[in-house]
Amino acid sequence: MSALEPFPDLAVIIPVAPGDIPHPQLLAALQPERRSLEAVLSLAAPAPYSPPVGFRTLVGQSGRGKQLNAGIGATQAEWLWLLHADTIVGPEALHHAEQFIRHPPPRGDAMRIGYGWLRFRRDGPPATRLNALGANLRSRLLALPYGDQGLLIHRSLLTSLGGFREDLSRGEDLDFIVRARRCGASPQAAGYTVWTSARRYAQAGWLATTWDHYRTAVRLVRGAYRSPRKRPP
């Protein structure tokens, strides 16, 4: 960690799957050694590279839910900014995240969940623009953002809901959002834009991947609504 005191309100947690490395532009945009925030790379295997100054690395069990929970447990900040390793954010994104957590409404601060507007990078088919449009409409109209939109979550909300489910191979983000909404949480746009990789659409095909995501989302939403409702923080 940096010798500077950590940013008192915000910790950035990036789960990194085996064989992956965080996008260099993402790490450069955060610059924890200059901004004095907590920044954790939660790995499922030893890093094949040396992370930049200011980033702390954890090595634990594989699985995004497990890696997110490990990173959350290793930090102290009240707000957690959860970013995917294949994500890119602009240099202004951290400013928007800080503004979101520094200027809360008079009540219910811990019940807000921030998210970014989704864009896909040019490593997939052009039709992913439709997926991004659908994701942003879903977030705005249905208040159902996904993890690749860079979620900002208060620690007390995460704690009250038991963190992320670790038994899911994927979709732990949507499961959490549905459970959080059931206890009164309110997803809100935080003002930043997130560019995420579209390589899965290129590898498996746009239609097959889109249909698979839809089926998985329906199953997760149904399962989350069947789970016991917990009290808000």
Helices and strands as residue ranges (DSSP letters): E 10-16, H 24-30, H 32-35, E 38-43, E 56-59, H 64-73, E 79-82, E 87-89, H 93-102, G 109-111, E 112-120, H 128-142, G 147-149, E 151-154, H 155-160, H 172-182, E 186-196, H 199-204, H 206-226
